[in-house]
């Protein structure tokens, strides 16, 4: 069983997003594709380098691996919901969900929201912007 | 009922009469590593590559488990499954390689992984195998839409091989 998730993530906790630079991949995902089952954006608890992130996400040293870093409070300040959601083989898994509108429904993750999401990241390790 | 992955199914639930899917890991909400049961048989599924550029294509591996595998798995950390089943296997493994577009299988072929294949070699071997298989497939008789799909997929894999 995965470990219990941390109920409240400290605001200054760093989070790492994994991506694969072209021509190995599409860079960093910066929006949901719910129509094909991508219902959250995955992050890694803490700051890890691209090799460690590749091992966690792909299970090998994927060529073209890149990472970028943000914090919980940067994402939350932009309205994103951040949840520690460990899987059975990745206890550092964090889910990022879109902001919720007044009616309680998640807002659409469009180009504007993707820009806001990308602006939450400051540190890149060899990466390119979103996809 | 066949337990071979079939075209049109979800990449992480690739057979029609699936009984159970145990998701061991996911990325962006999509199961990327786990086990599924069908027809009294379990298979490991693993997304080898996530996003082949500009194609919405991902590559998947399906490993049928033997009785010996099941015994080993009972005492194995889920994170070590790939190592014990593939990377440290002293015998060749017969698997299915699948290509999914938007996470639906569009191409599959059975493949033999040589013994003691490490992860870096596996990726290169999978891509070479798929490129050959797609090239052969393009010479088969098929509807124009499928021919276009096979051609575009082959181009995407070729770019990845070149990279």
HADDOCK unambig.tbl for C-alpha pairs under 7 A between the chains (distance, minus, plus):
assign (segid A and resid 22 and name CA) (segid B and resid 53 and name CA) 6.71 0.50 0.50
assign (segid A and resid 23 and name CA) (segid B and resid 53 and name CA) 6.31 0.50 0.50
assign (segid A and resid 23 and name CA) (segid B and resid 160 and name CA) 6.65 0.50 0.50
assign (segid A and resid 23 and name CA) (segid B and resid 163 and name CA) 6.06 0.50 0.50
assign (segid A and resid 24 and name CA) (segid B and resid 52 and name CA) 6.62 0.50 0.50
assign (segid A and resid 24 and name CA) (segid B and resid 53 and name CA) 6.50 0.50 0.50
assign (segid A and resid 24 and name CA) (segid B and resid 160 and name CA) 6.10 0.50 0.50
assign (segid A and resid 24 and name CA) (segid B and resid 163 and name CA) 6.66 0.50 0.50
assign (segid A and resid 25 and name CA) (segid B and resid 51 and name CA) 5.26 0.50 0.50
assign (segid A and resid 25 and name CA) (segid B and resid 52 and name CA) 5.34 0.50 0.50
assign (segid A and resid 25 and name CA) (segid B and resid 53 and name CA) 4.77 0.50 0.50
assign (segid A and resid 26 and name CA) (segid B and resid 51 and name CA) 6.35 0.50 0.50
assign (segid A and resid 26 and name CA) (segid B and resid 53 and name CA) 5.25 0.50 0.50
assign (segid A and resid 36 and name CA) (segid B and resid 102 and name CA) 5.86 0.50 0.50
assign (segid A and resid 36 and name CA) (segid B and resid 103 and name CA) 6.77 0.50 0.50
assign (segid A and resid 37 and name CA) (segid B and resid 29 and name CA) 6.55 0.50 0.50
assign (segid A and resid 37 and name CA) (segid B and resid 30 and name CA) 6.01 0.50 0.50
assign (segid A and resid 38 and name CA) (segid B and resid 28 and name CA) 5.25 0.50 0.50
assign (segid A and resid 38 and name CA) (segid B and resid 29 and name CA) 4.82 0.50 0.50
assign (segid A and resid 38 and name CA) (segid B and resid 30 and name CA) 5.70 0.50 0.50
assign (segid A and resid 39 and name CA) (segid B and resid 28 and name CA) 6.42 0.50 0.50
assign (segid A and resid 39 and name CA) (segid B and resid 29 and name CA) 4.98 0.50 0.50
assign (segid A and resid 40 and name CA) (segid B and resid 28 and name CA) 4.94 0.50 0.50
assign (segid A and resid 40 and name CA) (segid B and resid 29 and name CA) 5.16 0.50 0.50
assign (segid A and resid 41 and name CA) (segid B and resid 28 and name CA) 4.50 0.50 0.50
assign (segid A and resid 42 and name CA) (segid B and resid 27 and name CA) 5.65 0.50 0.50
assign (segid A and resid 42 and name CA) (segid B and resid 28 and name CA) 4.74 0.50 0.50
assign (segid A and resid 58 and name CA) (segid B and resid 48 and name CA) 6.90 0.50 0.50
assign (segid A and resid 60 and name CA) (segid B and resid 119 and name CA) 6.15 0.50 0.50
assign (segid A and resid 87 and name CA) (segid B and resid 24 and name CA) 6.15 0.50 0.50
assign (segid A and resid 87 and name CA) (segid B and resid 25 and name CA) 5.27 0.50 0.50
assign (segid A and resid 88 and name CA) (segid B and resid 24 and name CA) 4.88 0.50 0.50
assign (segid A and resid 88 and name CA) (segid B and resid 25 and name CA) 6.20 0.50 0.50
assign (segid A and resid 89 and name CA) (segid B and resid 24 and name CA) 5.81 0.50 0.50
assign (segid A and resid 89 and name CA) (segid B and resid 25 and name CA) 5.86 0.50 0.50
assign (segid A and resid 89 and name CA) (segid B and resid 78 and name CA) 6.25 0.50 0.50
assign (segid A and resid 89 and name CA) (segid B and resid 79 and name CA) 5.09 0.50 0.50
assign (segid A and resid 90 and name CA) (segid B and resid 25 and name CA) 6.68 0.50 0.50
